[in-house]
Amino acid sequence: MRIGTIVSENRLPPLAPLGRRLKKRVGRGKETIDGRLDLHGLTQSQAHAALLHFLRSASARGARLVLVITGKGARAGQGERGVLKRAVPQWLSLPEFRAFVIGYEEAQVAHGGEGALYIRIRRTRG
């Protein structure tokens, strides 16, 4: 019997950024954004469920790139805010999301800048 780390055959590669070329194309409007989700005003629990549902349906319909708006949160010195801005990237690393997500990156200013994320959707096989 071998003791050590068990490697799953279904192990997914680490999350990857969009890449400079794709991000530039999206910012210029030459790459289609296949869906948008605005999480403003939702609790963490509501936002988590909404994001998972959104990514599942985006994957099922063959979307390649989506925009998720988290909001920027309050400016510095205005209290503890921006919970979703911090939480969403953490959620995208969770196994339940990894089945749908290749990677993500902060959106261009035209699409919300630091208050939004471009998310690349994993293609379904089969």
N, C-alpha and C positions, 0 to 999 in steps of 0.2 A: 504494500500500500504506500502510495506516495503522498507526502505531506507538502502542502504548498498552496499557492493561489489557484483557484479554479477559474478558468477562462471560459466564458460562455461563447458558444458559436454565434449567438445573435448579438454579440457585443458591437455597439455602434462607435464610430470614430468620434473624437472630441468635436465639440461645436466649433465651427469655423466662421471667420468673418466673411462678408460678401465678396470682398476683393475690390480693388480700386476701380477697375474697369466697369464692373456691374453697378457699383454705387454711383459712379459718374453718369452712367446711362439712365439710371432711375431718376437721379436728380434733374437731369435734362429732359425728362419725359419721354425718352426713347425706349424705355423698358416699362412694360405694363405692370401696375400694381393690381393684383388679382382680387384683393379684398382689403377692407379696413375695419378695424374694431376700435372703438373709443371706450376706454375704461373709466373716464372721468365720472366721479360721483359714486362709484361702486365701492363696497367694502372689500377687504382682502378676500374673503370667502366668495363673494359674488364674482369678483374679478377673476379669481382662480378658475371657477367653474365656467365662466363665460369664455375665457381664453382657451381652455381645453376644448370646449365645444366648437369654438371658432376654428381652431387648428385642425380638429378632426374633420369638420365639414370642408375646410379648404383643401385638405389632403384628398378627401373623397371625390371632390369635383375637379381635381387635377391642377389646382393652383400652384404656381411656382414661387411667388413672392407676395407677401402681405405686409400691411402697415398696421402696427398696434400703437395706439396713442395712450400713453400713461399719464401725461401731464408732467410738468416740471416740478411741482411742489412749490412751497413757499420760498421766498428769497431768504438768504442767510439772515439770521437774527430774528426771524418771525416764528420761531418755534419748530418743533419736530414735524416735518411734513415730507411729502414726496415718497410716501410709503410704497406706492405701486411702482414708481420709477426704480426703486431699489429692489423690490420683490420680483418683478417680472423676469429680469435676467436670471435670478436664482431659480425660479420655477422652470425656466426653459432648460435647465440642466437636469431636472428630475426625470426619472425613467418614463413616467406617464406622458411627458411632453417630447422626449427624445425620439419616440417613434415617428413623430411628425415633423421635427425640426432638424435642418442641416446646420443652420447657424443664424446669427443675427448681428446687427450693427446699428448704431445710432443713425437716425434718419437725417437727411439733408435739411437745411433750414426751411426750405419751401414746404416740406412735409411735416414740420414740427420740431426739427432739430433735436435737442437733448431731451425733449418731452415725448419722443416717439421712437419706435424701433422698426427697421425693416427686418422681416423674418423670412428666410428661405425655407420652403416646404419640401420635405422629403417625398420623392415619388413613391407611390405604392406599387408593389410588385404582385403580379398574379392576376 
